[in-house]
Amino acid sequence: MRRRKALLSLALAGVLSVSAFSPALAAGRRTEEFFISAFGSRSNDWEPRSRFQQENQGADRVRGERADRIRGERGVDSAFIRQVVSFRTDDAPGSIVVDTGRHFLYLVLGDGKAMRYGIGVAKDGFEWSGTHKVSRKREWPDWTPPAEMLKRRPDLPRHMEGGIDNPLGARALYLGSTLYRIHGTNEPWSIGQNVSSGCIRMTNDDVVDLYGRVKIGARVVVL
């Protein structure tokens, strides 16, 4: 009889203990439910991302957008990126061959190779072909529009000092005694287009590269 009373007392104490702790258990469930609602997980890694992680995620996104914007500003089709290609010609190494129809300029390297550059060429009515030599070279050349151009475009300046805003760009190679040049441009998106009044235009990066490789007197063939 005493043993039965003892067992009953223990059972009652257990029920009371569970009842006493039920508010804490309920509070624990509410806390867990809060974190599940806030962070979407019941696992142990529900802790929120640190401010550092959040800020760097934003910074990475900004850097990516900036890189896309820079690529867009360059605006050059990948087909016109400078590269070494196979090229068969009888012209000597150091010569330049301009294929206006395909918008490529080839610097002959020898051994069946050439450095190929994308170019912009003459618009309709201004096309020409022939063979000349590089008569002089200039870094950041000045620009003086010829009289014929000024008649067509009286809004143009009579003279412009060399610089980043100059339409001749970073370098110019002058062809014989003609008015034509191989030069840079501040409009890189025009590479691959028929846009000029007869000159051959390249990106500034490419014309600087070509300028360093070509000597005065080099043969230039424009097809």
Buried (B, 14 or more C-beta within 10 A) or exposed (E): EEEEEEEEEEEEEEEEEEEEEEEEEEEEEEEEEEBEEEBEEEEEEBEEEEEEEEEEEEEEEEEEEEEEEEEEEEEBEEEBEBEEEEBEBEBEEBBBBBBBEBBBBBBBBEEEBBBBBBBBBBEEEEEEEEEBBBBEBBEBBEBEBEEEBBEEEEEBEEEBEBBEEBBBBBBBBBBBEEBBBBBBBBBBBBBBBBBBBBBBBBBBBBBBBBBEEBEEEBBBBBE
